[in-house]
Structures are given as structure tokens and as C-alpha cells.
Amino acid sequence: MSLDGRLLSLAKERLDARRHARELERDRREREVYAKNPRVRELDSAIRAAMAETFAAALDHADGIEARIEAVRQECENLEAERSEEIISAGFPYDYLDMGYYCDDCQDTGFVGSRPCACLMELYAEEQRRSLSDLFKLGSESFDSFDLTWYDENPDPVTGVSPREHMEAVKEMCYRYADGFGKRSMNLLLTGAPGLGKTFLSACIARTVSEHGFSVVYETAQTVFQRFEDQRFSRGDPETVGADIKRYLSCDLLILDDLGTELLSSFTQSALYELVNTRLTTGKKTVINTNLSAAEIRSRYTPQIASRLEGEYQVLPFFGSDIRQLRRSRR
């Protein structure tokens, strides 16, 4: 399971801001208490000095060191008891200055050893959800809210299966894919005319997979290929462009939306091949949405690209009438 570097940086920034705000609040409380009872400041200084002495004594190997450490420890306890009394006498709770950490496991650093702490991963998950929400701007993408009543329930005269029955099977397959996502998952190619629910079900997949802790990037083909062009022709900030391309190549799940709407050129063909082939060879999973049929994919892209999309992706065809048009007609 890999982490999205951009989202992890945002999560770290939020953690740092939270820690800084806590430090500022602790400083404010100290000034408040010291102003009302200067004796507390004196006791804090004495406690810090005693603790430093304890540390120095622990490093000393002279005779009688254990008795010395015990004496300093007892002194600290006495100072702490007096400090609590002085804080109370100033009109504050005894633990008013003992704010501690948001997270005791990592002491607000975000890491336990070299491993990201659960508190940092919680912020990371929030950034992942925010990132996906900003992209979709729908807010209600869930498998439960995928409305099958928009699909015709009359059987197809050729296949004998209705669009509704077929799309119910597609929905179930997408749900199982998202819920059981992992290293053994396949790649998906969602095909069909516009307005049949490809983007919606992709959003459902993205939301569920991200909630399971995997890194998910959802982007349009036009935007992805634009980033590859920016890198090739040195446009924009190189660090930002490079970070975006790294996300496309290394995230656990890339959802590439609207393949086939990009301006076709030898460069976009090369970029698409690099994207698809790199993710296949590194075991990263991809979901591609396209309005193109299999025949149109073969005629539009190189044989190397078409063979990978046909041979390494599970094709899920979407059937029915354009839902957006049906909704407009019923208003």
C-alpha cells in the first residue's frame, strides 16, 4: 500500500499547524498564570533545573549515584506538589499548564519510529476524501445511491437481457472490486456512450478504495497528458509537475476518466503507453473510463496500447439511454 506524497505533505502541514497552535496556547496560559502568581514561574525553573540534574546524575557512574537520583526525584515531587497548590491559589485548575499532546503515541510528531502514526494517517485519509470530493463535486457517490430505475427493464431482443439487469450486474462487479481491492485486483475498462453512469460508479470505487486506506488518484485523460507535456517541454514548476506524474504512476489506484477526449498526437500515444505499461509492470491498478468502443480503441491508439487494454483489463460495457438527457426531459 503506497501513500500519495502530495496528500501526505498536506496532512503533515495540518499536523504541524495543530502542534503550533497547541504550543501557542500553552505559552498563553503560562503568561496568564505567571502574571497572577510569579511563584509558579520560579517553581517551573526549579523543576527544570532538578530534572536536568537528574539526567546528569543518570550519566554519572560515581558511588552513591542511586541515592543522589532518589534525592533529586523526591525534590521534583515536592516542587510539583507546591506548583499545583500555587496554580490553584491563582484561580486555575491544578493541571491548567499540563496540556500534554494531542497524540501520546507519537508526541505530535506524526511518526512512531519511521512509521506514520495513526493520527497522521487520519489526517491523510481526510485529505484523500477532500481531494476526491473536490474532483467530483457531486457529494452523493455511493453504490447504494446508484439508481437502476433509469435503465430500461425491457429485455434486449438480441441478448434477452435488459439494460437494467445488465447494469445491476455491472454495479455489483464494481462494488466487489472496490470492497475487495488489493494487489490481486484486476484493471477495469468501463466503456459505453456518455451519460450511462461510468463516472458515477468510478467515483463510488474511488471513495470505497480510499476509505480502505489505499491511495487513489482520479483524473481526466486531458489533464494527465497535459502534465506529461508540461514535463517534456519544461512548463510550470518542475517539482510540482514531477510530483503529479509520480502520483499518476505510483498510486495504488488510478482512475483515468474520459479517455478518447484528448487531442491525439504521437506524444499523447507515447504518454498513454508509458502510463499503462508502467502501472502494469509495477502491479499498480487502473480503472479507465471511455466512450470509445473496442473497435474505436484499436483504430485510435497504437497496437501496443490496444493489446494491453484488451488483454490486461476487464471490460465492463455500459448499456442504456443517456441518464442526463432523461433527467432533463422529466423536469
Secondary structure, 3 states (H helix, E strand, C coil): CCCCHHHHHHHHHHHHHHHHHHHHHHHHHHHHHHHHCHHHHHHHHHHHHHHHHHHHHHHCCCCCHHHHHHHHHHHHHHHHHHHHHHHHHCCCCCCCCCCCCCCCCCCCCCEECCEECHHHHHHHHHHHHHHHHHHHCCCCCCHHHCCHHHCCCCCCCCCCCCHHHHHHHHHHHHHHHHHCCCCCCCEEEEECCCCCCHHHHHHHHHHHHHHCCCCEEEEEHHHHHHHHHHHHCCCCCHHHHHHHHHHHHHCCEEEEEEECCCCCCHHHHHHHHHHHHHHHHCCCEEEEEECCCHHHHHHHCCHHHHHHHHHHEEEEECCCCCHHHHHHHCC
